[in-house]
Amino acid sequence: MTYDLRRLRLHRIIQRAPGTRRYTLISTGEQAAFFYTTLHRRLRQLPESDDFLSYQLPTPINAALHQLDTALSQLWNPPGHAA
């Protein structure tokens, strides 16, 4: 957990309250989390069907999601930055 908290702190998603072991979400971290989860939820909504296991998203949406994931990975882990 220390590793994860450190990563979130270094990426300015959370901040530690001085003199405590508590962390709070920074507003930009909250906005990024809200944006990503909302986007993911909207794009991944399944159609109202009993055959949801065989449902595949259209190719353009899958390509866009892959591009988004790649861009976010590069944003969070820039080249030359230690993981």
Contact map, one row per residue, 1 for C-alpha under 8 A:
11111000000000000000000000000000000000000000000000000000000000000000000000000000000
11111100000000000000000000000000000000000000000000000000000000000000000000000000000
11111110000000000000000000000000000000000000000000000000000000000000000000000000000
11111111000000000000000000000000000000000000000000000000000000000000000000000000000
11111111100001000000000000000000000000000000000000000000000000000000000000000000000
01111111110000000000000000000000000000000000000000000000000000000000000000000000000
00111111111000000000000000000000000000000000000000000000000000000000000000000000000
00011111111111000000000000000000000000000000000000000000000000000000000000000000000
00001111111111110000000000000000000000000000000000000000000000000000000000000000000
00000111111110000000000000000000000000000000000000000000000000000000000000000000000
00000011111111000000000000000000000000000000000000000000000000000000000000010000000
00000001111111100000000001011000000000000000000000000000000000000000000000000000000
00000001111111100000000011111100000000000000000000000000000000000000000000000000000
00001001101111110000001111001000000000000000000000000000000000000000000000000000000
00000000100111111000001111000000000000000000000000000000000000000000000000000000000
00000000100001111101111100000000000000000000000000000000000000000000000000000000000
00000000000000111111111100000000000000000000000000000000000000000000000000000000000
00000000000000011111000000000000000000000000000000000000000000000000000000000000000
00000000000000001111100000000000000000000000000000000000000000000000000000000000000
00000000000000011111110000000000000000000000000000000000000000000000000000000000000
00000000000000011011111000000000000000000000000000000000000000000000000000000000000
00000000000000011001111100000000000000000000000000000000000000000000000000000000000
00000000000001111000111110000000000000000000000000000000000000000000000000000000000
00000000000001111000011111000000000000000000000000000000000000000000000000000000000
00000000000011100000001111101100000000000000000000000000000000000000000000000000000
00000000000111100000000111111100000000000000000000000000000000000000000000000000000
00000000000010000000000011111110000000000000000000000000000000000000000000000000000
00000000000110000000000001111111000000000000000000000000000000000000000000000000000
00000000000111000000000011111111100000000000000000000000000000000000000000000000000
00000000000010000000000011111111110000000000000000000000000000000000000000000000000
00000000000000000000000000111111111000000000000000000000000000000000000000000000000
00000000000000000000000000011111111100000000000000000000000000000000000000000000000
00000000000000000000000000001111111110000000000000000000000000000000000000000000000
00000000000000000000000000000111111111000000000000000000000000000000000000000000000
00000000000000000000000000000011111111100000000000000000000000000000000000000000000
00000000000000000000000000000001111111110000000000000000000000000000000000000000000
00000000000000000000000000000000111111111000000000000000000000000000000000000000000
00000000000000000000000000000000011111111100000000000000000000000000000000000000000
00000000000000000000000000000000001111111110000000000000000000000000000000000000000
00000000000000000000000000000000000111111111000000000000000000000000000000000000000
00000000000000000000000000000000000011111111100000000000000000000000000000000000000
00000000000000000000000000000000000001111111100000000000000000000000000000000000000
00000000000000000000000000000000000000111111100000000000000010000000000000000000000
00000000000000000000000000000000000000011111110000000000100000000000000000000000000
00000000000000000000000000000000000000001111111000000000000000000000000000000000000
00000000000000000000000000000000000000000001111110010010000000000000000000000000000
00000000000000000000000000000000000000000000111110010000000000000000000000000000000
00000000000000000000000000000000000000000000011111010000000000000000000000000000000
00000000000000000000000000000000000000000000011111110000000000000000000000000000000
00000000000000000000000000000000000000000000000111110000000000000000000000000000000
00000000000000000000000000000000000000000000000011111110000000000000000000000000000
00000000000000000000000000000000000000000000011111111110000000000000000000000000000
00000000000000000000000000000000000000000000000000111110000000000000000000000000000
00000000000000000000000000000000000000000000000000111111000000000000000000000000000
00000000000000000000000000000000000000000000010000111111100000000000000000000000000
00000000000000000000000000000000000000000000000000000111110000000000000000000000000
00000000000000000000000000000000000000000001000000000011111011000000000000000000000
00000000000000000000000000000000000000000000000000000001111111000000000000000000000
00000000000000000000000000000000000000000000000000000000111111100000000000000000000
00000000000000000000000000000000000000000000000000000000011111110000000000000000000
00000000000000000000000000000000000000000010000000000000111111111000000000000000000
00000000000000000000000000000000000000000000000000000000111111111100000000000000000
00000000000000000000000000000000000000000000000000000000001111111110000000000000000
00000000000000000000000000000000000000000000000000000000000111111111000000000000000
00000000000000000000000000000000000000000000000000000000000011111111100000000000000
00000000000000000000000000000000000000000000000000000000000001111111110000000000000
00000000000000000000000000000000000000000000000000000000000000111111111000000000000
00000000000000000000000000000000000000000000000000000000000000011111111100000000000
00000000000000000000000000000000000000000000000000000000000000001111111110000000000
00000000000000000000000000000000000000000000000000000000000000000111111111000000000
00000000000000000000000000000000000000000000000000000000000000000011111111100000000
00000000000000000000000000000000000000000000000000000000000000000001111111110000000
00000000000000000000000000000000000000000000000000000000000000000000111111111100000
00000000000000000000000000000000000000000000000000000000000000000000011111111110000
00000000000000000000000000000000000000000000000000000000000000000000001111111100000
00000000001000000000000000000000000000000000000000000000000000000000000111111100000
00000000000000000000000000000000000000000000000000000000000000000000000011111110101
00000000000000000000000000000000000000000000000000000000000000000000000011111111100
00000000000000000000000000000000000000000000000000000000000000000000000001001111100
00000000000000000000000000000000000000000000000000000000000000000000000000000111110
00000000000000000000000000000000000000000000000000000000000000000000000000001111111
00000000000000000000000000000000000000000000000000000000000000000000000000000001111
00000000000000000000000000000000000000000000000000000000000000000000000000001000111
